[in-house]
Amino acid sequence: MAGKPRSRAELQQQQAAPPSWGELLSFQSFQRMCPPGAGYGYGYGGGSMQGMRESEFRRLGGMTYLDHAGTALFPHSLLKEFTDDLSKNIYGNPHSQSISSKLTYDTIEHVRYRILQHFNTTAENYTIIFTSGSTAALKLVAETFPWIPEGSGHPSSRFCYLTDSHTSVVGMRGITAAMNVLSVPVKPKDILLSEKNRVPAKEQNCMTPHVFCYPAQSNFSGTKYPLSWIQEIKSGKLCPITTPGKWFVLLDAASYVSTSPLDLTVHQPDFIPISFYKIFGFPTGLGALLVNNQIAPFLRKSYFGGGTAAGYLAGEEFYSPRPSVAERFEDGTVSFLDIIALKHGFDALERLTGGMENIKHHTFALSRYTYTVLSTLKYANGAPIVHIYSDSDFSSPDVQGPIINFNVLDENGDVIGYSQVDKIASLYNIHIRTGCFCNTGACQQHLRLSNEDVKRNLQAGHVCGDDIDIIDGRPTGSMRISFGYMSTFEDAQTFLKFIIATRLSESEFKFPSQTTTRETITQSVKSPIQNDHSANNNAKKFSLKTIVSDMGHWNNSSTALKTPETSRAVVSESAIPVYRSGSKPITVTNVYLYPIKSCSAFEVSEWPVGNQGLLYDRSWMVVNQNGVCISQKQEPRLCLVHPLIDLEQRIMVIKAEGMDPISVPLEENTGREIQIGQSKVCAHRVQTYDCGERIAEWFSELLGRQCHLIRQSSDFKRNANQKHEKGQATTVSLSLVNEAQYLLINTASILQLKEQITERLEEPLQTEELIQRFRANIVISATVSFEEEEWVEISIGALRFQVVGPCNRCQIICIDPQTGQRNKEFLQTLSSTRGRKTNFGIYLMNQSLCSSLPNILSVGSQVFPVLKEDREIRSPLSNEEKTSG
């Protein structure tokens, strides 16, 4: 039966309807969006791109890497060919005349020619000076350029730079300032008006040398600045400022040449700094300064290192440099093996892609598609999901590189902090870059931050590279994704699916109030929550003698023998106020310690407390073959390792399914045979010693990778500054914890979060499992959810703690402590429930310990908080009292 004929308006409405997300994210849609002439896949087609990824970048399996502007990734074949080269040849020091040294020297010279060929120029026009990177190349220009300082009796030089420049460019002004040379920042928009800066005709013959530096491609936004500026500035057609003299152009090409060809026959800047890891991914720590041979003879150099001198006298002020410009400026022995690796980098790049022109079109096709889809994403109310910081509309690869800079917005148009989005992205194994990307000028321009804003943010504690993303409601930075030659359509698709899944679905979430009913709490905390592994995790009652002896190396003080009950009674008489009517006592329901960092919890009913927190909490950690800590972020199976402390036998027993138990003595090994080493925990240096090969083999077999168990040395004190109540800073000692001595969570807060997670998972969730995910030391039964965030101090029995701040959660809470499996819903729900924050729980530090008493933390002890509004220890208010003010 024929359907009812549709009107013309209905047909037009259907034709105007936007495509479905499935259609928009399809490869066919991507192909339709590719601009004319833009090639994807280097002629292999989409399927063969996946083949290249499988053969050359298998380590990317399951990962979406979108920080190619940070560093390219090296292909497997590059490393293999390089190591084969090293295994077949002997490369000696190039500053010698032996056969192996000559081989090294000749190979280095061949690589110089290969670099020049890559940029379509010759040794007659440019010289390659190897450096440690583009930063060192920029510094070399600042140090050797023939500046004319102020007060010399001649017109003085100027160093001008585009404000959209990398920190390493702006940092050159420190050197020029020391030479009494003025630095002048120039905004991008002002360059377009620079024709007005032309100097009078009578001053055009002035030869005072000036330098203008600008990026061929902004590392912040991917904007490509015109290469035509090079000749226009050198000829005087464009003048950055109205100053007579001769302009030389320093083209910062580090970002540009990673995905675009640079033809030095067409465009001839005077200096070009580059970093090779941006192009090949390997080697790192190697760059070059390409110097136009017309300016090279005028560069000045005061220091001379090994290999740069034709001859000199030690006892007399005599030095003659080598005639070669490159050898004159390459102090000491160059990194010759890394230089040899460049040959294999060029070979691999040509073989896999066919050259930089193909890479330019391939990466632009991906970035243009991603930009187009991102620009169309809207909330139900029509508000955009992202704000893109760009000076172009991604219409051409000649004006835009494969970089997209943006911030995610909520439905009200407010920016969601980049650190919060980055955490969620990590759950999807998506690697992006956040912050200001070492480009404060572009960050200020696009985020509309004034100089005073930047200074205030610094005073507020924000520094480059941290996760303080919002101050006074305004972003301090942004997010950046960038594509490289090995990027695929699937990378773009995965990222877009992530944005759609986490933002468009969020509008359906309800943000509950920060409290739950008292009836719910009362039913849920009638008794302490027990662990399914109570037989393994519940500690035995221990003797006071054992407690005192075990705490010796933590407290470094004599300990009088008084019972825990006596110590609690002493404090109770002097500090505990009378309860208000209707309030409910807060008690400790669970106590956990984590002897091995990132491994399973050890639950106890009472436990001694020392100067570093709970006795033996985070005293050990697992490290890789390089001595770097392995956490559950890298190795989720660590949660399946169960350490148990036996104070009577003075051992730690370690268990894991499928492995025989193994024990480690609690006494610290002080013998001469131990290997003392240095490691880091959250950027803090710690001194440790290795627990031996036997335990190392146990962990290596369990995890399938080489690793060791190390223990913090008692000879080394890792301290943290703690603000005292009167504003004075005191020093507290830390074990191998990340931030503080203790972490406390509230059962009421757990129950509120559990309700939201259960709704999203659509399956039951045990409260105990959720508690275990948050890896707290102390679990309490407060009445009001998240009221712990309003406390500044707490007392538990004889113990007093200072609250040092909230715990900002990471993806570890997504790991099931029973199976090691990940589920990203936990962090996503926490973020949405808490209004885009991922704070849960509070950090505590010892405020003071009684040196004459055995300090014990016990389940069932009452908790007495000090609220932020006052300095009096009190019991919490009931729900009704709190909400009524």
TAVEN-V781335 format. One record per pair of residues at least 12 apart in sequence whose ideal C-beta (glycine too) atoms are under 7 Angstrom apart, sorted by sequence separation. I is the first residue (numbers start at 0). J is the second residue. If there is no record, write none. Layout:
# TAVEN-V781335
i->{I	I}
j->{J	J}
This chain:
# TAVEN-V781335
i->{90	91	115	274	308	309	373	421	650	651	676	695	718	719	790	813	90	114	158	233	273	307	308	374	407	589	590	640	641	650	675	676	695	718	753	812	813	88	93	158	232	272	273	307	373	439	456	461	480	592	641	650	651	674	694	718	719	812	213	233	303	389	418	640	649	650	673	674	717	718	56	111	232	272	387	388	417	590	621	639	649	673	716	717	750	753	810	158	256	303	370	388	543	639	649	749	752	788	56	250	270	271	387	689	690	808	26	55	229	249	252	253	307	386	456	690	55	248	249	252	253	257	270	306	307	385	386	668	689	690	749	55	211	229	248	249	250	251	252	253	257	385	592	594	596	688	749	808	158	162	247	256	269	307	385	386	594	687	688	162	254	306	307	370	384	385	592	593	596	687	711	156	157	158	159	160	161	162	163	253	267	384	592	593	594	595	596	687	688	711	155	160	269	306	383	594	595	687	155	157	159	161	304	305	306	367	382	595	685	686	300	304	305	366	663	211	300	302	382	435	446	686	146	150	295	434	615	686	744	808	137	141	148	149	380	382	434	685	807	137	148	446	663	678	744	807	808	142	146	148	149	203	373	378	596	685	742	743	746	806	134	141	209	363	370	597	661	676	742	743	746	751	805	806	133	137	141	146	290	369	442	597	683	742	743	744	745	746	747	806	209	211	215	366	741	747	806	138	207	208	209	215	218	360	365	366	661	741	743	745	747	748	805	806	207	208	209	210	211	212	213	214	215	229	359	366	675	747	748	190	205	206	207	209	213	216	229	363	804	205	206	208	210	212	216	229	362	598	599	658	745	773	802	803	198	203	214	215	226	597	598	599	772	803	197	202	435	599	601	802	803	196	434	563	598	599	601	745	801	194	198	433	436	599	601	658	800	801	168	193	196	598	743	772	800	193	196	198	433	595	771	800	801	193	655	667	800	190	247	431	432	595	799	164	418	431	594	799	164	165	190	285	431	159	164	284	418	594	626	628	685	154	156	161	163	417	155	156	157	158	159	160	161	285	416	626	628	797	154	156	161	165	284	285	416	772	788	153	163	185	787	792	282	414	554	680	797	163	553	554	622	681	798	183	388	550	553	594	680	681	797	282	420	549	553	798	281	417	550	741	147	414	417	528	147	417	527	528	546	553	795	796	527	145	281	429	524	536	550	739	742	760	796	279	429	536	537	538	549	759	775	795	144	275	278	536	537	538	636	773	537	773	795	406	429	538	634	756	275	279	756	759	793	794	427	793	406	793	405	406	530	756	793	404	405	424	755	792	790	791	404	790	752	790	791	402	403	621	629	752	755	789	423	789	794	402	159	401	721	752	159	401	624	623	721	157	168	623	779	622	157	621	622	165	164	621	622	154	388	619	620	786	154	619	619	748	618	783	618	782	781	260	407	744	782	783	259	260	410	744	782	549	743	742	743	783	260	258	259	742	743	258	545	545	741	739	740	258	738	739	740	541	739	740	535	538	541	535	140	731	384	731	552	620	366	618	365	617	618	384	616	617	617	133	362	362	365	611	362	369	376	610	611	612	361	365	368	372	376	611	721	362	369	358	365	369	379	378	612	611	612	140	352	137	136	125	124	133	596	133	133	259	132	258	118	119	120	258	119	120	118	119	140	139	68	136	135	136	132	136	145	131	132	133	131	132	144	145	131	143	129	130	143	130	143	129	130	588	128	127	128	616	552	127	128	613	125	126	125	125	126	124	125	124	220	222	126	220	222	220	600	114	223	600	223	223	638	222	223	221	632	638	221	632	635	221	631	639	221	589	593	638	220	631	636	216	220	591	592	635	219	591	68	71	590	635	590	139	589	587	588	608	588	587	588	586	585	586	585	585	128	126	127	126	583	128	129	128	77	78	77	129	71	70	71	73	70	71	73	71	72	73	587	71	129	70	94	94	219	599	218	219	218	574	220	219	524	219	523	217	570	220	258	107	258	570	520	523	570	107	110	117	569	110	113	567	520	566	567	107	110	519	566	103	110	113	515	106	515	610	515	530	94	528	610	528	92	511	93	528	523	613	511	90	90	607	608	607	608	607	608	90	605	606	605	605	604	605	604	84	524	81	84	81	520	80	517	77	80	590	77	590	514	515	589	77	514	587	588	76	166	513	587	165	513	587	74	165	586	587	164	586	163	586	587	164	585	586	74	163	584	585	162	163	163	162	566	566	575	585	563	584	585	561	559	561	563	582	559	582	554	556	563	582	583	558	579	582	55	554	576	578	581	576	579	574	581	51	547	546	543	41	41	41	38	41	40	511	38	39	510	37	38	508	36	510	39	37	501	505	37	33	527	34	68	32	32	29	32	23	517	517	69	65	66	514	63	65	66	62	63	64	65	66	61	63	62	426	425	422	426	422	427	426	426	423	422	423	423	68	72	419	71	68	72	67	65	66	67	422	65	67	419	419	67	416	415	65	63	56	65	63	63	52	51	52	49	48	45	29	26	24	24	24	20}
j->{102	103	127	286	320	321	385	433	662	663	688	707	730	731	802	825	103	127	171	246	286	320	321	387	420	602	603	653	654	663	688	689	708	731	766	825	826	102	107	172	246	286	287	321	387	453	470	475	494	606	655	664	665	688	708	732	733	826	228	248	318	404	433	655	664	665	688	689	732	733	72	127	248	288	403	404	433	606	637	655	665	689	732	733	766	769	826	175	273	320	387	405	560	656	666	766	769	805	74	268	288	289	405	707	708	826	45	74	248	268	271	272	326	405	475	709	75	268	269	272	273	277	290	326	327	405	406	688	709	710	769	76	232	250	269	270	271	272	273	274	278	406	613	615	617	709	770	829	180	184	269	278	291	329	407	408	616	709	710	185	277	329	330	393	407	408	615	616	619	710	734	180	181	182	183	184	185	186	187	277	291	408	616	617	618	619	620	711	712	735	180	185	294	331	408	619	620	712	181	183	185	187	330	331	332	393	408	621	711	712	327	331	332	393	690	239	328	330	410	463	474	714	175	179	324	463	644	715	773	837	167	171	178	179	410	412	464	715	837	168	179	477	694	709	775	838	839	174	178	180	181	235	405	410	628	717	774	775	778	838	167	174	242	396	403	630	694	709	775	776	779	784	838	839	167	171	175	180	324	403	476	631	717	776	777	778	779	780	781	840	244	246	250	401	776	782	841	174	243	244	245	251	254	396	401	402	697	777	779	781	783	784	841	842	244	245	246	247	248	249	250	251	252	266	396	403	712	784	785	228	243	244	245	247	251	254	267	401	842	244	245	247	249	251	255	268	401	637	638	697	784	812	841	842	238	243	254	255	266	637	638	639	812	843	238	243	476	640	642	843	844	238	476	605	640	641	643	787	843	237	241	476	479	642	644	701	843	844	212	237	240	642	787	816	844	238	241	243	478	640	816	845	846	239	701	713	846	237	294	478	479	642	846	212	466	479	642	847	213	214	239	334	480	209	214	334	468	644	676	678	735	205	207	212	214	468	207	208	209	210	211	212	213	337	468	678	680	849	207	209	214	218	337	338	469	825	841	207	217	239	841	846	337	469	609	735	852	219	609	610	678	737	854	240	445	607	610	651	737	738	854	340	478	607	611	856	340	476	609	800	207	474	477	588	208	478	588	589	607	614	856	857	589	208	344	493	588	600	614	803	806	824	860	344	494	601	602	603	614	824	840	860	210	341	344	602	603	604	702	839	604	840	862	474	497	606	702	824	344	348	825	828	862	863	497	863	477	864	477	478	602	828	865	477	478	497	828	865	864	865	479	865	828	866	867	479	480	698	706	829	832	866	501	867	872	481	239	481	801	832	240	482	705	705	803	240	251	706	862	706	242	706	707	251	251	708	709	243	477	708	709	875	244	709	710	839	710	875	711	875	875	355	502	839	877	878	355	356	506	840	878	646	840	840	841	881	359	358	359	842	843	359	646	647	843	842	843	362	842	843	844	646	844	845	641	644	647	643	249	844	498	845	667	735	482	734	482	734	735	502	734	735	736	253	482	483	486	732	484	491	498	732	733	734	484	488	491	495	499	734	844	486	494	484	491	495	506	506	740	740	741	270	484	272	272	263	263	272	735	273	274	400	274	400	261	262	263	401	263	264	263	264	288	288	218	286	286	287	284	288	297	284	285	286	285	286	298	299	286	298	285	286	299	287	300	287	288	746	287	287	288	776	713	289	290	776	289	290	290	291	292	291	292	292	388	390	295	389	391	390	771	287	397	774	398	399	814	399	400	399	810	816	400	811	814	401	811	819	402	770	774	819	402	814	819	400	404	775	776	819	404	776	254	257	776	821	777	328	778	777	778	798	779	779	780	779	779	780	780	781	325	324	325	325	782	328	329	329	279	281	281	333	276	276	277	279	277	278	280	279	280	281	795	280	338	280	305	306	436	816	436	438	438	794	441	441	746	442	746	441	794	445	483	333	484	796	747	750	797	335	338	345	797	339	342	796	750	796	797	338	341	750	797	335	342	345	747	339	750	845	751	767	332	766	848	767	332	751	335	770	766	856	755	335	336	853	854	854	855	855	856	339	855	856	856	857	857	858	858	339	780	340	343	343	782	343	782	343	346	856	344	858	783	784	858	347	784	857	858	347	437	784	858	437	785	859	347	438	859	860	438	860	438	861	862	440	861	862	351	440	861	862	440	441	444	444	849	852	863	874	853	874	875	852	851	853	855	874	852	875	848	850	857	876	877	853	874	877	351	850	872	874	877	873	876	872	880	351	853	853	853	352	353	357	357	361	361	832	360	361	832	360	361	831	360	834	364	363	827	831	364	364	858	367	402	367	368	368	371	372	877	878	432	429	430	878	428	430	431	428	429	430	431	432	428	430	430	810	810	809	813	810	823	823	826	826	826	827	830	479	483	830	483	481	485	481	480	481	482	837	481	483	835	837	486	835	835	490	490	485	494	493	494	485	485	487	487	487	488	488	488	492	495	496	499}
